[in-house]
Amino acid sequence: MVTRHDPSSYGALVSNPTTRLVLAYAAMCLIWGSTWMGIKIGLRGAPPFTSIAVRMTIATVAVWIIVRALRVRIPRETHFFRLGVVLGMFHIVLPYSLVYFGEQRIPSGQAAVLYATMPLIVAVIARFALKDPLKPRKLLGIAIGIGGVAVIFADSWRAGAATGRNAHAVGVACVVGSVCAASIGSVATKKWNRGYHPVVSLLIPFATGAVAATAGAHMWEDENPLEFNGTTWGSIVYLALAGSVGAFSLFFYAIKHLDVTVISYQTFIIPVIAVMFGVLLLDETVSPRLGVGAALILAGIAVATWWPPSRKPGEARA
């Protein structure tokens, strides 16, 4: 007996607000989990600065089109442009450059795992810039996470010593430096953002990244984007439209409707997706030390962000 499904039932399911949120959140994690593989593939046909320049140029044009289509006003105040340039340097130029250089030397999954330390680095910087307290559980979580990074770094250094090359260790250092730069950008956003429209807020940072990366490509690289093959172009366009514009749009949609704690689960989900893509599609391997380091990093994040606060004696459990 064949059961016929009413097509309208699927439309009703997708129109359900809860279903849309779940799909948006899942798509965001899937896209950001795949971008690490996309960067790796793109680097096979184009050097870092050229890749970033083309990616951010496409992303800037896409954001401009969206802003015009939505008829969102672009702020004219100096603060908006200054903040945009600062965020462009610390959210785009420095982090992207270091990640791209790092992924030339280490597997994409390993880079994603290291990038998961960002909440821990943000906590340290926020202590000094925003006067956020560093409670004992945060300090413990940071220490555990740093231990995980040390394990991964030692693994890379050990591999370099065996081969006479320390490219892996340099790659790890680049990604950790990228995390530090992006963390500064996140704290700056928290401290100086004045509630600008989320899509408009991407315009100046993306444009700053495009200009700076183009300058870097002209100074240090000879690659001509017109000579990219189809795979290189495909990866860069995917990173620009899906990884930069699409995922950020989904993120802003999700954060508007979901609790911030639920949003933070992406810290655990994205590295797992990135490692799976690397293993299945790029033939990357997961060493035991990388597994231990990843477990320590994720455990550190859990301790620092989700460990329930201590209750007073006699206080009822919710």
Protein Blocks (a to p, Z undefined) as FASTA:
>chain_A
ZZdddfklmmmmmmpmklmmmmmmmmmmmmmmmmmmmmmmmmmmocfklmmmmmmmmmmm
mmmmmmmmnopacdfbfklmmmmmmmmmmmmmmmmmmmmmmmmmbcfklmmmmmmmmmmm
mmmmmmmmnopacdfklmmmmmmmmmmmmmmmmmmmmmmmmnopaklmmmmmmmmmmmmm
mmmmmmmmmmmpghiafklmmmmmmmmmmmmmmmmmmmmpcbdfklpcfklmmmmmmmmm
mmmmmmmmmmmmmmmmmcfklmmmmmmmmmmmmmmmmmmmnopacdfklmmmmmmmmmmm
mmmmmoccdddehiacZZ
